[in-house]
Structure formats: structure tokens, C-alpha cells
Amino acid sequence: MAVAFFIYLNFMVPHPQTPIVTFDSIAAFLNGAGVVQSFLVFLGMAAILFFAFRHLRLLFWNLREYAAFRRTPAYERMLNNNSAVATMALPLTLGMTVNVLFATGAVFVPGLWNIVEYLFPFSLTALLLVGILALRIFMNYFGRMLMAGNFDYDKNNSFSQLQAAMAFSMVAVGLAAPAAMSGNKITITVSILASMLFLGAAVLIGLPKMILGLRGMLLNGLNLEAGASLWIPIPILTLAGIALLRISHGLHHGFGLHTTEPGMMFLLTGSILMLQLNFAVGGFIVLHKVGYFRTYLMGEGRSPASYALICPGVALFVFGMFFLHVGLVQNGVVDKFSFGYYAVLAPLVAIQIVTIASIFQLDSKLIRPEVAAAPAVDPVAAR
């Protein structure tokens, strides 16, 4: 969500000298901005800080809890069944952390862009280490299943196994960032190749796992607790789409390959967004029919897996913004800040508001101690 608010500033605040919005471009814009514009910019910056701080606080808390969990027998049991895919949440979250820190630094650190070429090798190294961790975790549990043959197809009745593909996609999109922003050909080359390595891993892992998950659901019905996983393809498509956009920019200014023509950008962003909408609408219909929202969002059902509702909402908003600006505005379909522009923006803002409300709703149920019910008192004995 911190990155989602960064997207507002990136597309709405002019930054002609840099490929992304920075503290310096924001400061220059605020010098001539009106009261309303200034308020909205400060609101966006405050939201970035709020959600970035929240992310880091929960990250450290989860790392501490995970370290304790690894010392329990339950952890060993988990590694020997389908639930082992949940360990991919670690590289997935660390990959997002690098992206959050980069976006936050760009907005709040003055003059950061003056030394950005020196920072790219560090960000590439950090993400490569996260990618290696992801490969190691994946091969540990996947290799164990290959040797033991203990994958339970009957219990694979959701898209939860796609969490591995999402982790690799997260690494890939971060690795692709220098390709779109650097002026150094070596940096661009390393960025593109590393990103394609993990994009390839996401595709190779994601497609068969999606087919197997669909087979499990058709044979055994949807695992209700893991129902939100029906929307996991949405963030995977957002991450892959942004990675491809960044690689296209790197190929353009690094190798002279003209892959960023406005028409091609419309085709790429439009195709991915329409595919996401298919997953969004189909998933919503199924989740509504099985009562998932009534049970795990608004009701008494408590499951950490219900946080999987959040990422699709963020992802749909983020890629919708790319489609609006790169696909429509850049092609002259709508003019920036026109009525048509706000008509397209409105449903994206609505998705973001619903997603934020869902975050706080889930927080109120899950990120607090569960209060045990008071023991019943025998009224006769009490007298």
C-alpha cells in the first residue's frame, strides 16, 4: 500500500529530469502548487510513511515469531506437506521490503538521485540475495516432495501454491528497476538478465501449479480458508507486467530496441489488465457464493490466509494506474486531469479504499491477542 501511494505521486507530480518522482521534483512542484494540490501531495507522502512504517514493524515482528516457530515440531510437520509453500512468504516479503525502501527513499531523501547509479549495484545485490534465498527455500521443500512423493493432490484445492511464483515475480520486478532508470549499460544488462531469470522461474513454477490447483478444486471443491488465493494471479500479473515495462525501457535506452512505442504499451498494459479483471470478477463471484467474505472478512472466521485479500486490491490499483497513464494518456485516448481521466481513476480509487478498509478490518481480528472466553459460573455454587 505504501507503493500504491507512491504511484499517485509518480504519475501526477511532474518529474521531467528523472524517470521516477523524487524529493527534489516534489519540492519543485510544491513551490508553485495551490492549497489543494499541496494538501494531496502531503497526504500521499504521509500515507507512504504510515504504510512503510507499518510494513517494517510487522516485518520485524514476523521475523521474530518465525524464528521461534522454526524451533517447534509443528514447523517440521509443515515442511513435509503442501503447507511448506508458506515459507515462500519470507523472500516475498523481503523482496517487497527492498521495493518499499527504494520508493520511500526516493520521496523523502533530498538529492538521492544524484548518487542513484552508485545505489543500483547495492539494490541489485540485495534482491539477488533475496532471489537466492527464494530458490533455496523452494528447492528445499519442492525437492523433498519430489523425493518422497508426498504432495497431497486432494488438499491442493486452491491457488495457494502460486505463492512461490509470486515470490519470484516480486524479486523479478525489483531487479528490473535499474534497467528502466540507469544510464549505465552494464547495470542495465545485469538488471535485465537477472529479472528475466526470476520471471522465467515464476512462469515455469506458476503455470503447472495453477493447473494442478484448478484440478484440485474441480475434484474436491474450493478450500474455503484458502479461498482468497483465487486472486493471487492478479498481483503476479501486476509484478510481471511492471517488470516487462521496465525491461522494455531498458532495451530502448540501453540497446536502441524500440519496444516502448505508445501502441505497444497500450497493448501490453491493456492485455494484462483485462486478464486481471477476468480473475477479479470470477474470483469475486466464487468467493461470494461460498460465503468467504461473510466468514473471514466480516464474520468470526480467523485465518492469516485472509490477508491474501489485500495484495490483489493493491495490485489491481497499481496496474490500473499504469494502464491509465502508459496505455491511455500516453496514446491520447484521454487527456491528463480531464473528465475521462477521472472517470477511469474513480474505480481504481474505490478499489484502494475498499482494500485499506479490509486491512484495518483484518487487523482488528488478527493482529491482537485473542481474548479467551471467561469460564462459566454456576449460579448455585456462587451463592
C-alpha positions in Angstrom: 0.0 0.0 0.0 3.0 2.3 0.6 4.0 1.7 -3.0 0.4 2.4 -4.2 0.6 5.9 -2.7 4.0 6.3 -4.3 2.3 5.5 -7.6 0.0 8.5 -7.2 3.0 10.9 -6.8 4.9 9.2 -9.6 2.2 9.7 -12.2 0.7 13.0 -11.0 3.8 15.1 -9.9 5.9 16.3 -12.9 9.5 14.9 -12.9 10.9 15.7 -16.3 14.6 15.3 -15.2 14.2 11.8 -13.6 12.4 8.6 -14.6 10.6 8.5 -11.3 9.3 11.1 -8.9 11.9 12.3 -6.3 12.1 14.5 -3.2 13.6 17.3 -5.4 10.8 17.1 -8.1 8.2 17.1 -5.3 9.8 20.2 -3.7 9.9 22.0 -7.1 6.2 21.2 -7.7 5.1 22.4 -4.3 6.8 25.8 -4.9 4.1 26.6 -7.4 1.2 24.4 -6.2 -2.1 25.5 -4.8 -3.5 24.7 -1.4 -5.5 21.6 -2.6 -2.6 20.2 -4.7 -0.2 20.7 -1.8 -2.6 19.0 0.6 -3.0 16.0 -1.6 0.8 15.7 -2.1 1.4 15.8 1.7 -1.4 13.3 2.2 0.2 10.9 -0.2 3.6 11.3 1.5 2.1 10.8 4.9 0.4 7.6 3.7 3.7 6.3 2.3 5.3 6.9 5.7 2.5 5.3 7.6 2.3 2.1 5.5 6.1 1.8 5.2 6.5 2.1 9.0 3.6 -0.5 9.4 5.3 -2.8 6.9 8.7 -2.7 8.7 7.1 -3.1 12.2 5.2 -6.2 11.1 8.2 -7.5 9.2 10.4 -7.5 12.4 7.6 -8.9 14.5 7.0 -11.7 12.0 10.7 -12.5 11.7 10.9 -12.9 15.4 7.8 -15.1 15.6 9.1 -17.2 12.6 12.4 -17.8 14.3 10.6 -19.1 17.4 8.2 -21.2 15.2 11.2 -22.9 13.4 12.2 -24.5 16.8 8.8 -26.3 17.1 7.7 -29.7 15.9 4.9 -28.0 14.0 7.4 -26.4 11.7 8.9 -29.8 10.8 5.5 -31.2 10.1 4.7 -28.3 7.9 7.8 -28.8 5.8 6.5 -32.3 4.9 3.2 -31.4 3.4 1.6 -28.9 1.0 1.8 -26.1 3.6 5.5 -25.8 3.1 4.8 -23.3 0.3 4.0 -20.8 3.1 7.8 -20.5 3.7 8.0 -18.6 0.4 6.3 -15.7 2.3 9.8 -14.9 3.7 11.6 -14.0 0.4 8.3 -12.5 -1.0 8.2 -10.0 2.0 11.9 -9.3 1.9 11.6 -8.5 -1.9 8.8 -6.1 -1.2 10.8 -4.5 1.6 13.6 -3.6 -0.8 11.0 -2.0 -3.2 9.3 -0.1 -0.3 12.7 1.2 0.9 13.6 2.4 -2.6 10.3 4.2 -3.1 10.4 5.8 0.4 14.0 6.9 -0.1 13.2 8.5 -3.5 10.4 10.5 -1.9 12.0 11.6 1.3 15.8 11.8 0.8 16.9 15.1 -0.9 19.5 14.7 -3.7 19.2 10.9 -3.7 19.0 10.8 -7.5 22.5 12.4 -7.7 24.0 9.2 -6.4 21.5 6.7 -7.7 23.9 5.0 -10.1 26.0 4.1 -7.1 23.0 2.7 -5.3 21.8 0.4 -8.1 24.5 -2.2 -7.6 23.5 -2.4 -3.9 19.8 -2.8 -4.7 20.7 -5.5 -7.3 22.9 -7.3 -4.9 20.2 -7.2 -2.1 17.5 -8.5 -4.5 19.8 -11.2 -5.9 20.4 -12.4 -2.3 16.6 -12.5 -1.7 16.2 -14.4 -5.0 18.9 -16.9 -4.0 17.0 -17.3 -0.6 13.8 -17.9 -2.6 15.4 -20.5 -4.8 16.9 -22.2 -1.8 13.7 -22.3 0.2 11.7 -23.5 -2.9 14.2 -26.3 -3.8 14.3 -27.5 -0.2 10.6 -28.2 0.1 10.0 -29.0 -3.6 13.0 -31.3 -3.7 11.7 -33.1 -0.6 8.3 -33.6 -2.2 10.0 -34.9 -5.4 12.0 -37.5 -3.4 9.2 -38.5 -1.0 6.3 -38.2 -3.4 4.2 -36.8 -0.6 2.4 -34.0 -2.4 -1.3 -34.2 -1.5 -3.3 -33.6 -4.6 -6.6 -33.9 -2.7 -5.7 -31.0 -0.4 -4.3 -28.8 -3.3 -7.8 -27.4 -3.9 -6.8 -23.7 -4.1 -4.2 -21.5 -5.7 -2.1 -21.3 -2.5 0.9 -23.0 -4.3 1.2 -19.9 -6.5 2.8 -18.1 -3.6 6.1 -19.4 -4.9 5.5 -17.9 -8.3 4.5 -14.6 -6.6 7.8 -14.6 -4.6 9.9 -15.0 -7.8 7.8 -12.3 -9.6 8.5 -9.9 -6.7 12.2 -10.4 -7.0 12.0 -10.0 -10.8 10.2 -6.7 -10.7 12.7 -5.3 -8.2 15.6 -6.5 -10.3 14.1 -4.8 -13.4 14.0 -1.4 -11.8 17.6 -0.4 -12.7 17.0 -1.4 -16.3 14.4 1.4 -16.6 16.3 4.0 -14.6 20.0 3.5 -15.1 22.2 5.1 -17.7 24.9 2.6 -17.3 24.8 -0.2 -19.9 26.4 -2.8 -17.7 23.9 -2.1 -14.9 21.0 -2.3 -17.5 22.4 -5.6 -18.8 22.7 -7.2 -15.4 19.3 -5.9 -14.4 17.5 -7.3 -17.5 19.2 -10.7 -17.3 18.6 -11.1 -13.6 15.0 -10.1 -13.9 14.3 -12.5 -16.8 15.9 -15.3 -14.7 13.3 -14.9 -12.0 10.5 -14.1 -14.3 11.3 -17.4 -16.1 11.2 -19.2 -12.7 7.8 -17.6 -11.9 6.3 -18.8 -15.2 7.8 -22.4 -15.0 6.5 -22.8 -11.5 3.3 -20.8 -11.8 1.6 -22.4 -14.8 1.8 -26.1 -13.7 0.8 -25.1 -10.1 -2.2 -23.2 -11.4 -3.3 -26.2 -13.5 -2.9 -28.6 -10.5 -4.7 -26.2 -8.2 -7.7 -25.9 -10.7 -7.7 -29.7 -10.9 -7.9 -30.0 -7.1 -10.7 -27.5 -6.9 -12.7 -29.3 -9.6 -12.3 -32.6 -7.9 -12.6 -31.7 -4.3 -14.2 -28.2 -4.2 -12.6 -25.0 -3.0 -10.7 -25.0 0.3 -12.7 -22.2 1.9 -9.9 -21.0 4.2 -7.6 -20.6 1.3 -10.3 -19.0 -0.9 -8.5 -15.7 -1.2 -5.8 -17.4 -3.2 -8.1 -17.3 -6.2 -6.9 -13.7 -6.6 -3.2 -14.5 -6.4 -2.8 -14.4 -10.2 -3.7 -10.7 -10.0 -0.6 -9.5 -8.2 1.6 -12.0 -10.1 0.3 -10.3 -13.4 1.0 -6.8 -12.0 4.5 -7.7 -11.0 5.3 -9.5 -14.3 3.7 -6.6 -16.2 5.7 -3.9 -14.5 8.9 -6.0 -14.9 8.2 -6.2 -18.6 7.6 -2.5 -18.9 10.9 -1.8 -17.1 12.8 -4.3 -19.3 11.3 -2.6 -22.4 12.6 0.8 -21.2 16.0 -0.7 -20.6 16.1 -2.3 -24.1 15.1 1.1 -25.5 17.6 3.4 -24.0 20.3 0.8 -23.4 20.2 -1.2 -26.6 18.3 1.0 -29.0 15.4 -1.5 -29.4 12.2 0.5 -29.8 9.9 -1.6 -27.6 8.2 1.4 -25.9 6.1 2.7 -28.7 2.8 4.0 -27.3 0.7 1.5 -29.2 2.7 -1.4 -27.8 2.4 0.0 -24.3 -1.4 0.1 -24.8 -1.4 -3.5 -26.0 0.8 -4.7 -23.1 -1.0 -2.9 -20.3 -4.4 -3.4 -21.7 -4.0 -7.1 -22.2 -2.7 -7.7 -18.7 -5.4 -5.5 -17.1 -8.2 -7.3 -18.9 -6.8 -10.7 -17.8 -6.6 -9.4 -14.2 -10.3 -8.3 -14.5 -11.2 -11.9 -15.5 -9.6 -13.2 -12.4 -11.0 -10.4 -10.2 -14.6 -10.9 -11.4 -14.5 -14.7 -11.5 -12.9 -14.9 -8.1 -15.4 -12.5 -6.5 -18.3 -14.5 -7.8 -16.9 -17.7 -6.3 -15.9 -16.2 -3.0 -19.3 -14.5 -2.7 -21.1 -17.8 -3.4 -19.1 -19.8 -0.8 -19.5 -17.0 1.8 -15.8 -16.3 2.2 -16.2 -12.5 2.8 -19.1 -13.2 5.3 -16.9 -15.7 7.2 -13.3 -14.5 7.1 -13.6 -10.7 6.4 -16.7 -9.6 8.2 -17.5 -12.6 10.3 -15.9 -14.6 13.1 -13.6 -16.7 11.0 -9.9 -16.1 11.9 -7.2 -17.1 9.4 -3.9 -15.4 8.5 -4.6 -16.5 4.9 -7.3 -13.9 4.7 -4.6 -11.3 4.3 -4.2 -12.6 0.8 -7.2 -10.4 0.0 -5.0 -7.3 0.3 -2.4 -7.8 -2.3 -4.8 -8.3 -5.2 -6.5 -5.0 -4.3 -3.2 -3.1 -4.3 -2.0 -4.9 -7.5 -5.2 -4.1 -9.4 -5.0 -0.4 -8.4 -1.2 -0.2 -9.3 -1.5 -1.8 -12.7 -4.7 0.2 -13.4 -2.7 3.4 -12.9 -0.1 2.1 -15.3 -2.8 1.3 -17.9 -4.4 4.8 -17.4 -1.1 6.7 -17.8 1.0 4.5 -20.1 -1.8 2.9 -22.1 -4.4 5.7 -22.3 -2.9 9.1 -21.6 0.3 8.4 -23.5 -1.8 7.4 -26.5 -4.0 10.5 -26.4 -7.1 8.4 -25.6 -7.8 10.6 -22.6 -6.2 13.8 -21.5 -4.5 14.0 -18.1 -6.8 15.5 -15.5 -9.7 15.6 -17.8 -13.2 14.3 -17.1 -12.3 11.0 -18.9 -9.2 10.7 -16.8 -11.0 11.0 -13.5 -13.7 8.6 -14.8 -11.1 5.9 -15.2 -9.4 6.8 -12.0 -12.5 6.7 -9.8 -13.0 2.9 -9.8 -9.3 2.5 -9.1 -9.6 4.8 -6.1 -12.6 2.9 -4.9 -10.7 -0.4 -5.1 -7.9 1.2 -3.0 -10.3 2.5 -0.4 -12.0 -0.9 0.0 -8.6 -2.6 0.3 -7.5 -0.2 3.0 -10.7 -0.8 4.9 -10.1 -4.5 4.6 -6.6 -4.1 6.1 -8.0 -2.5 9.2 -10.9 -4.9 9.4 -8.4 -7.9 9.3 -6.1 -6.1 11.8 -8.9 -5.8 14.3 -9.4 -9.6 14.2 -5.9 -11.0 13.7 -3.2 -8.6 14.9 -4.3 -8.6 18.6 -4.3 -11.1 21.4 -7.2 -13.5 21.2 -9.3 -13.0 24.3 -10.2 -16.3 26.0 -13.9 -16.6 27.0 -14.5 -16.3 30.7 -15.3 -19.6 32.5 -19.0 -20.2 33.1 -20.0 -19.7 36.7 -22.5 -21.9 38.4 -25.1 -19.5 40.0 -26.0 -22.0 42.7 -22.3 -22.5 43.7 -21.7 -18.8 43.6 -24.4 -18.3 46.2 
